[in-house]
Every structure is written in C-alpha cells, then in structure tokens.
Amino acid sequence: MDDEYLEAVLDLVATIPPGRAMTYGTVAEVVAERFVAAGGRARGGPRQVGQVMARAGSGVPWWRVVNAAGAPPARHATRALTELRGERTPLSADGTRVALRRAIWFPDEPSAHGTG
C-alpha cells in the first residue's frame, strides 16, 4: 500500500459528515474514480481501505466507515456505535448497525453519485 493511496483514503474519510457513513467498498470506489480522473490507474478495494483504517485511521472519523451490512469494525463496535449514536446517525432497529439507506453519504461529485 503506497502513501498516495493511504492519504487519499484518509482525506476522503475526513470529509464524511457527522450523522452519515460510507462503506469500505464505497470509499474504495470513490478513491479509485479520483485516481482515474487524475490520469492514474484505479487501485485498492474494500480490504485495502480496511487496512488503511486499521493502520492509520485514528486521526479521522473511522467510525463512519462500515461494512456492506452497516456494521462497524467488530473490535471497536462499542466505541463506534457510541460515536455514531452521539452524531445521531440512523441505526438499525436493534442499534447494532448503521441504517445505510438513510445514512449513506457520497462526496459532492457527479461521478461519485449512485455508486456502491
């Protein structure tokens, strides 16, 4: 994993507003689109985004990045759900996952709308 990819992921995650969330896959898609738009090649996927978040994500709102089912990282679920509740992020009825249909967020770029 290169520094350019790491920075691109962290920069995107830093822009997710309170009360909203993105999936690892959506983060990967948006970052890939940005690399391609800048004349580079697409790289990384959901697993690479997870690696970035695990290794270097403590300085960004990591709890706003969830898996495709809306679940936060298992090792940090209690803290993530506390943060999400505090931001009034829509959660599932049982309170264990983000209600992605209501909380999903896409950057304000036409190329990113409708992905994931």
N, C-alpha and C positions, 0 to 999 in steps of 0.2 A: 504494500500500500504506500503510495507516494504522498508527499506533503501537500501537493496541489489538490489531490482528491480529499485528503483529510480536511484541509481548510475549506474546500467547497461545501462539504457536508456540514461542518460546524457553522459556517456562515449562514447556510440555509436554516438550520435548526434554530439558530439565534433569532430568526425573524418570525418564527411561529408565534402568533399572538396568544396571550392568556385565554383560556377557555376553549382553545382549538387544539387539534392534534394532526399529525401526519403518520402514516405507516412507514416502516423501513423501506418497503417497496416503492412508495410514492417519493420518498426522499431520493432514492437511487435513480428513479426515472427523471426527476427534475434536474438532478445534478448531471446526469448523462446528457439530457437535452441541452443544458448550458454548455457543456464541453463541445458538443457537436456544433452548436450555434456559433461558438468562438473559433470554429475551424479545426477542432481537435477530434479525437475519437471518443465514442461512448465507453465508459468503463465503470466497473463496480456494479453491485447488485445489493439486495437486501442484507445479505450476510456481511458484505464489506461495510455497509452503513452501521450494522450492529457492532462490528469490530472497532470502527471509529468511535462510536459512542462509548463502548466499554473501555477503550484505552485513553480517550482524550475528551470525552463529553461532559466532564464535571463542571466546566465553565459555561455551559449553555443549558437551556431548559430541557434536559434529556427526558424528563417525564412526559413530555408532549410527543414523543416518538414511541409508537406502539406497534405490535404485530398486526397482521391482517385481520385478526379476530378482535382487535381493540385492546388486547391485554398488554399491560406494561411488563418490563423485564421481571421475571419471576423472583430473582434475587433481591430486587428493590421494589417489589409490588406495594408493600405497605407505605413506604415513603412516597412513591409515585402517586398512589391513589390519594394520599393526604394532600399532596400538591395540587392534583387535578381537582379535588373537591374544593380546595381553597380558591381556585380560579373559576369555580362554577362551570367546569367542563361537563357537558352532558355525559352521564354514565348509564350503563345498563341498569335494568330494574334491580338486579342483585348487587349493584355497586362495585363489581369487580373488573369491569371493562369500560372503555370509552365507547359511547354510542356514536360510532363513526358516521352514520348517516347525518347526524346533526352536528358533529364536531369536526369533521374532516376539513382541512384547510389546504388551499393551493395558493402558491405565490401569485401576485397580481401580474401575471404574464400570460398573454393569449396562448402561447404554446404549451403552457402547463395545465390549463383548464381541461377537465374531462379525463385526466389520466388517473390510473390506479383504481 
